[in-house]
Structure formats: C-alpha cells, structure tokens
Amino acid sequence: MNRREFLHPRRLAKVAGPVLGIADELESPAPSTSDPVLLRFARRAMATMFEVIVPLDSPGASEYATAALDEIDRLETQLTVYRTTSEVSRLNARAADHPVRVEKNLFNLLALAQRIHRDTDGAFDVALGALIKTWGFFRRQGRMPTPMELKAVRERIGMNHVLLDAKRQTVFFDRPGIEINLASIGKGYALDCAARIGKAPSVFLHGGHSSILAFGNETPNSQGWTVGLTDPERPQCRRALVRLVNRAMATSALTHQHFEHAGKKLGHLLDPRSAWPAEGMLSATVTAPTAAEADALATAFFILGVEKARTYCETHPEIGAALIAVDAPGRLVVLGRGTDEVEVLR
C-alpha cells in the first residue's frame, strides 16, 4: 500500500461499494452525464481503511485529502496501544504510579469519554484494556476466560478509576492494572481531527465504513450525503437510508470480531458492568454532531439496548439512533433525531 493511494474518480454510486454489512454505500440517483465526479483518497491506519471523498472540482482536493490522512497517521502514533512508544501506552505504563500530564487534545478526548461513561451509567468505558486482553480480542483471537480470570480482571477495569485533573491536565489511575484502550472512540475522533485540518465545503470521510463524518452536499442539487444501511444478518438487504447534513454516524455490530462458545456468538463489544460480551442487540447506529460521540454512543447503545437508548435520546436531542434487537430482527427502531434523518425501507 502506497502512503497515499489515489483512486480514479468515479460516479457517486460507485465510490463506496459494499461496506461490511453496516453502511453499504453512498446513495445517488441513476447516473447521468450531469452527475458530479468524486475523487477518492484512501490510506490504511488504525487497522482499517480510511477514505476522504471530495467533489472533483474541490479546490486543493489532493492537498486537503493528503493532510487529512496525514493527521490520522499522526493520531494513530499517539493513540494506539499496539506500540509501546505511543502516548497512550506510556500513560498506561505510568499513571498508576503518579499523575501523568498528557497532550491537551488527548486530555479533552479522555474527558469526553468520562462524560459519556457517566451519562450512559458506565455502559461506555475506555478503561477496559485488561478486559479486552482477557477475552482475547486484543489480538483478534477471541477466547473464553476462566471464572477466576474474570473475577481477577474486574479489579483492573473501569473509568471510575481514572482521575482527570483539568487544571494540571493530568491523568492518574487510582489502582494498578488499569489500561486505557480508545478503540471504541478513536476512529471517530480521528475523523473529527482530520476534518479540521483544512476547509472543504463538501467532504465525506470514513474509517472502515463504520465511522462516518460528512459535510456539505454530495451533489449540487442534494442536501447532505445519503448512506445506506444493510441488515446485519442479511448483507444483501438494505434496511434504511440515512441522510447526513454536517453530521457524523457510527455503527456497532457483531459483524466482525466474535467467536462461538456453547452454541452462542460472543462478540468483542464488552459490557463493562458484567465483564461479558454484550447481548441483546444485532446492531446500533448513531448519528451525532461529532464522529467521536457517534462512535462512543454506538458502542453504548449496543450494550444498553433499545429502551435505555431511547431514554438517552430523549434527554439528548442532538443524538439519533437506528437499532436492531436480537429478539426483533425484522424491526429497525428509530430514535431521537434519527426520525428526521433515517428513512426505513420496507
């Protein structure tokens, strides 16, 4: 893979193909000679493919896309837990011994994660590094832990053990063994940062297709960008269209990382409260003002389930959701602002 991969411009309907059973493609009318042509720039980072999609006539498109992807590369070196030299890895190694001062934007990201942890009654938690390792998902090799392992790891997880000092911009773990892992918010955060690198009136960014940020319009005659959602159990079937107008979207599902145990599918989305994989949901899609919020809340709603997600949306009018529960796979439940953004297909 070249550091920058330039893909030939194509009509909008062909810019994004099948998208891992989650957001299946950008939607557009039937092609015509007046359809705009988009430029697509791609680069691999954070164990997935990031893309920046802009109209052909965007001034400085190549420079903007390159700068945005460079920013994502930079953030990977800061946030990854797979390199001992990253700022997050150094934080994990030292913060139980003494408060560690971190870069301002990283501190703000941890503060956002702490707020969402509180607002979701602990369903969203970035201090799960030890639990992720115990279940084998750190190396993408899921395994069934022993009861003793689960009992022991409970003592080494939880955002309630992460103390943030805004005045000093420091992070302290109040017990040893706590590990920050930002996988549940990092891709969205990277998109938010990348979008701020330059000015592009119309741009569509995604990380692995499950984290999306869209500004402007996909065509001169449209409002926003339209993304298709597929059925998590039947990837060939589209369930809905989501129109994003200067908004972000993220989806959590068991499409990828999971393993079978005793006839049950156990996935990588772990419930911090039980220390077990979350059950009850097939997929959770969230729309939000920022991609970091969308990422975090998609994880939280997958863990919380439909009714608690409904309660959250009622008190947070800027959030929308489209959820599919295990016990009602044929029903897409649309909540909050999603009622204005999601078109359910029959």
HELIX and SHEET records of a PDB file:
HELIX    1   1 LEU A   12  LYS A   14  5                                   3    
HELIX    2   2 ALA A   61  LEU A   79  1                                  19    
HELIX    3   3 GLU A   87  ARG A   94  1                                   8    
HELIX    4   4 LYS A  104  ASP A  119  1                                  16    
HELIX    5   5 GLY A  129  THR A  134  1                                   6    
HELIX    6   6 PHE A  137  ARG A  139  5                                   3    
HELIX    7   7 PRO A  147  VAL A  153  1                                   7    
HELIX    8   8 ARG A  154  ARG A  156  5                                   3    
HELIX    9   9 MET A  159  HIS A  161  5                                   3    
HELIX   10  10 GLY A  186  ALA A  195  1                                  10    
HELIX   11  11 ALA A  291  LEU A  304  1                                  14    
HELIX   12  12 VAL A  306  THR A  315  1                                  10    
HELIX   13  13 GLY A  338  GLU A  341  1                                   4    
SHEET    1   A 9 GLU A   5  ARG A  11  0                                        
SHEET    2   A 9 VAL A  37  ALA A  45 -1                                        
SHEET    3   A 9 THR A  48  PRO A  55 -1                                        
SHEET    4   A 9 VAL A 203  GLY A 207 -1                                        
SHEET    5   A 9 SER A 211  PHE A 215 -1                                        
SHEET    6   A 9 ARG A 247  ALA A 253 -1                                        
SHEET    7   A 9 MET A 281  ALA A 288 -1                                        
SHEET    8   A 9 GLY A 320  ALA A 325 -1                                        
SHEET    9   A 9 VAL A 333  GLY A 336 -1                                        
SHEET    1   B 4 ALA A  23  LEU A  26  0                                        
SHEET    2   B 4 TRP A 225  THR A 230 -1                                        
SHEET    3   B 4 ARG A 238  LEU A 244 -1                                        
SHEET    4   B 4 VAL A 342  VAL A 344 -1                                        
SHEET    1   C 3 VAL A 100  ARG A 101  0                                        
SHEET    2   C 3 THR A 170  PHE A 173 -1                                        
SHEET    3   C 3 VAL A 162  ASP A 165 -1                                        
SHEET    1   D 2 HIS A 258  HIS A 261  0                                        
SHEET    2   D 2 LYS A 264  GLY A 267 -1                                        
SHEET    1   E 2 LEU A 270  ASP A 271  0                                        
SHEET    2   E 2 TRP A 276  PRO A 277 -1                                        
END                                                                             
